[in-house]
Amino acid sequence: MPARRLLCLNLLLLGGLASACAGLNRTDRHGRSQGRWRTYYDEAARTQPFTAGRYRHGRPVGTFRYYGPTGALAQTERYGREGFCEVTYWYPGGQVERRGHAQWVTGAKGARFYWFGPWTRYTETGQVRAVETYTDGQHTATDVYTNGRLTTTEVYKDGQLVETRPVQ
């Protein structure tokens, strides 16, 4: 029996985590998340997934998936270079609810994840409901649509609505 398989069998018999055998949830020599990563709502039984993705030296890479308590896909984050990612939130039926961009930045003060640029919100039938604009994580404006037509523009400062302009 290969040594890795024997080690996995012993870990399981001794109550070790099954994820250790599958190469999940590991860290590198600096203690940063590395490789395939999964978390569960029910860690003991591991039947209800919460997240699934990959890390490289503590930074997420590729696509991360987040699931709701019912098991339906709730959110995806598709990472590119320099921590930039496209984030999509999903309705329980599988339609896109909201989509936009974010960035994961690691610096001297720790890690920071923030939204930027336009974020589009959709109805469950796929029509644009609103386009929100974010600047360095702060909500700065929202264009509101009714029946596919731009009706109002809202301006925000420090997270507070300061002006509403009707569009004619």
HELIX and SHEET records of a PDB file:
HELIX    1   1 ALA A    3  LEU A   13  1                                  11    
HELIX    2   2 ALA A   18  CYS A   21  1                                   4    
HELIX    3   3 ARG A   81  GLY A   83  5                                   3    
SHEET    1   A12 ARG A  26  THR A  27  0                                        
SHEET    2   A12 SER A  33  TYR A  40 -1                                        
SHEET    3   A12 PRO A  49  ARG A  56 -1                                        
SHEET    4   A12 ARG A  59  TYR A  67 -1                                        
SHEET    5   A12 LEU A  73  TYR A  79 -1                                        
SHEET    6   A12 PHE A  84  TRP A  90 -1                                        
SHEET    7   A12 VAL A  96  GLY A 107 -1                                        
SHEET    8   A12 GLY A 110  TYR A 122 -1                                        
SHEET    9   A12 VAL A 128  THR A 135 -1                                        
SHEET   10   A12 GLN A 138  THR A 146 -1                                        
SHEET   11   A12 ARG A 149  LYS A 157 -1                                        
SHEET   12   A12 GLN A 160  PRO A 166 -1                                        
END                                                                             
